[in-house]
Amino acid sequence: MKISAAVAMWMCGAFALLCLGVALHGFLSLDGVTDPADREASLGYIGFWTFLGTIAIVFGVLSWMIKQGRFGPVE
């Protein structure tokens, strides 16, 4: 199955929004966590979702660059 660069770009954008939304929700609900161990675990999960969102953004930008033909001629 082949996925075009345009479809990959939009899928990466949707996945990045999902991941960063989960991370934002974690950041906003962090002040409700009172146990220090749970707070550290929550920060770890927030960091993981932020990392996934960042990777999705990077691959989305790369897909956009491929779609524009910046890495060579578009066939």
The 8 nearest C-alpha neighbors of each residue, nearest first, counted from 0:
[[1, 2, 3, 6, 7, 4, 5, 10],
 [0, 2, 3, 4, 6, 7, 5, 62],
 [3, 1, 6, 7, 4, 0, 5, 8],
 [2, 4, 6, 5, 7, 1, 66, 8],
 [3, 5, 7, 62, 66, 6, 8, 65],
 [4, 6, 8, 3, 7, 66, 9, 63],
 [5, 7, 9, 3, 8, 4, 10, 2],
 [8, 6, 4, 10, 5, 9, 11, 3],
 [7, 9, 59, 5, 11, 62, 6, 10],
 [10, 8, 12, 6, 11, 7, 13, 5],
 [11, 9, 7, 13, 12, 8, 6, 14],
 [10, 12, 59, 14, 55, 8, 9, 13],
 [13, 11, 9, 15, 10, 14, 16, 8],
 [12, 14, 10, 16, 15, 11, 9, 17],
 [13, 15, 17, 11, 16, 12, 10, 18],
 [16, 14, 52, 12, 18, 55, 17, 13],
 [17, 15, 13, 19, 14, 18, 20, 12],
 [16, 18, 14, 20, 15, 19, 13, 21],
 [19, 17, 52, 15, 21, 48, 20, 16],
 [18, 20, 22, 16, 21, 52, 17, 49],
 [21, 19, 23, 17, 18, 22, 16, 24],
 [20, 22, 24, 18, 19, 23, 25, 17],
 [23, 21, 19, 45, 25, 20, 24, 48],
 [24, 22, 26, 20, 25, 21, 19, 27],
 [23, 25, 21, 27, 22, 26, 20, 28],
 [24, 26, 22, 28, 23, 27, 45, 29],
 [27, 25, 23, 29, 24, 28, 22, 45],
 [26, 28, 24, 25, 29, 23, 30, 22],
 [29, 27, 25, 26, 30, 31, 24, 32],
 [30, 28, 26, 31, 32, 27, 25, 38],
 [29, 31, 32, 28, 27, 33, 26, 38],
 [30, 32, 29, 28, 33, 27, 38, 34],
 [33, 31, 30, 29, 38, 34, 37, 28],
 [32, 34, 31, 35, 38, 30, 37, 29],
 [33, 35, 37, 36, 32, 38, 39, 31],
 [36, 34, 38, 37, 39, 33, 32, 40],
 [37, 35, 39, 38, 34, 40, 41, 33],
 [38, 36, 40, 34, 39, 35, 41, 32],
 [37, 39, 35, 41, 36, 40, 32, 34],
 [40, 38, 42, 36, 41, 37, 35, 43],
 [41, 39, 37, 43, 42, 38, 36, 44],
 [42, 40, 38, 44, 43, 39, 37, 45],
 [43, 41, 45, 39, 40, 44, 46, 38],
 [42, 44, 40, 46, 41, 45, 47, 39],
 [45, 43, 47, 41, 46, 42, 48, 40],
 [46, 44, 22, 42, 48, 47, 43, 25],
 [45, 47, 49, 43, 44, 48, 50, 42],
 [46, 48, 44, 50, 45, 49, 43, 51],
 [49, 47, 51, 45, 50, 18, 22, 46],
 [50, 48, 46, 52, 47, 51, 22, 19],
 [49, 51, 53, 47, 48, 52, 46, 54],
 [52, 50, 48, 54, 53, 49, 55, 47],
 [53, 51, 15, 18, 55, 49, 50, 19],
 [52, 54, 50, 56, 55, 51, 49, 57],
 [53, 55, 57, 51, 56, 52, 50, 58],
 [56, 54, 52, 11, 15, 58, 53, 57],
 [55, 57, 59, 53, 54, 58, 15, 60],
 [58, 56, 54, 60, 59, 55, 61, 53],
 [59, 57, 61, 55, 60, 56, 62, 54],
 [60, 58, 8, 56, 11, 62, 61, 57],
 [59, 61, 63, 57, 62, 58, 56, 64],
 [60, 62, 58, 64, 63, 59, 65, 57],
 [63, 61, 65, 59, 4, 8, 64, 60],
 [62, 64, 66, 60, 61, 65, 8, 59],
 [65, 63, 61, 67, 66, 62, 69, 60],
 [64, 66, 62, 68, 67, 63, 69, 70],
 [65, 67, 63, 64, 4, 68, 62, 5],
 [66, 68, 64, 65, 69, 63, 73, 70],
 [69, 67, 65, 73, 71, 72, 66, 70],
 [68, 70, 64, 71, 67, 65, 72, 66],
 [71, 69, 68, 65, 64, 72, 67, 73],
 [70, 72, 68, 69, 73, 65, 74, 67],
 [73, 71, 68, 74, 70, 69, 67, 65],
 [72, 74, 68, 71, 66, 67, 65, 70],
 [73, 72, 68, 71, 66, 65, 67, 70]]
